[in-house]
Amino acid sequence: MKTIAVRDANLRECLKYAQNEGVILTSRGKPAAVLLGVEGLDVEQIELGHSDAFWTLIRERRGQRTMSRAELEQRLAE
């Protein structure tokens, strides 16, 4: 990530860097904000990426038992 002081920040430059590597904006030498590029993503992807409820759901689902494709096809055939 590129670090830029808020007092030196140029919005166009920050947006350009954010699309490739992200930008940490600092104020008085301390991190104040992070700017990440979202070019190519839609609003739903951006919202889900920042949703605690969504990531809680994903963690719960990953802890559940899975089945193979063969098991799935067998169940569907029954």
Phi, psi and omega per residue, in radians:
M1 nan 2.563 3.101
K2 -1.619 2.423 3.113
T3 -1.860 2.242 -3.141
I4 -2.337 2.318 3.070
A5 -1.255 2.417 -3.132
V6 -0.943 -0.720 -3.101
R7 -1.116 -0.407 -3.127
D8 -1.782 -0.032 -2.997
A9 -1.252 2.373 3.002
N10 -2.018 2.134 -3.021
L11 -0.992 -0.794 3.141
R12 -1.057 -0.751 3.131
E13 -1.128 -0.756 3.129
C14 -1.067 -0.764 3.126
L15 -1.090 -0.701 3.119
K16 -1.071 -0.867 3.127
Y17 -1.123 -0.671 -3.074
A18 -1.070 -0.573 -3.126
Q19 -1.168 -0.443 -3.077
N20 -1.825 -0.705 -3.002
E21 -2.427 -0.102 -3.090
G22 1.438 2.755 -3.096
V23 -2.338 2.307 2.979
I24 -1.773 2.085 3.085
L25 -1.630 2.280 -3.122
T26 -1.984 2.622 3.062
S27 -2.254 2.104 -3.087
R28 0.991 0.639 3.075
G29 1.442 -0.001 -3.115
K30 -2.009 2.501 3.118
P31 -0.993 2.313 -3.137
A32 -2.089 -0.523 -3.117
A33 -2.823 2.789 3.066
V34 -2.128 2.341 3.095
L35 -2.001 2.057 -3.137
L36 -2.045 2.382 3.114
G37 -1.257 2.498 3.125
V38 -2.219 0.300 3.136
E39 -0.966 2.304 3.137
G40 1.617 -0.169 3.100
L41 -1.746 2.673 3.040
D42 -1.722 2.998 -3.053
V43 -1.032 -0.695 -3.131
E44 -1.091 -0.748 3.112
Q45 -1.071 -0.723 -3.139
I46 -1.151 -0.777 -3.137
E47 -1.124 -0.776 3.135
L48 -1.138 -0.622 3.127
G49 -1.096 -0.376 -3.128
H50 -1.961 0.240 -3.082
S51 -1.689 2.026 3.087
D52 -1.078 -0.682 -3.137
A53 -1.090 -0.736 3.132
F54 -1.084 -0.823 -3.095
W55 -1.235 -0.501 3.019
T56 -1.127 -0.782 3.100
L57 -1.049 -0.766 3.131
I58 -1.074 -0.799 3.128
R59 -1.065 -0.716 3.118
E60 -1.111 -0.772 -3.127
R61 -1.140 -0.649 3.139
R62 -1.160 -0.398 3.113
G63 -1.464 -0.151 -3.120
Q64 -1.436 2.752 3.097
R65 -1.140 2.472 3.091
T66 -1.937 2.982 3.073
M67 -2.347 2.714 3.129
S68 -1.342 2.908 3.096
R69 -1.091 -0.669 3.129
A70 -1.072 -0.743 3.093
E71 -1.097 -0.746 3.131
L72 -1.080 -0.822 -3.141
E73 -1.105 -0.654 3.118
Q74 -1.137 -0.779 3.118
R75 -1.090 -0.718 -3.137
L76 -1.175 -0.534 -3.128
A77 -1.312 -0.397 -3.085
E78 -1.285 nan nan
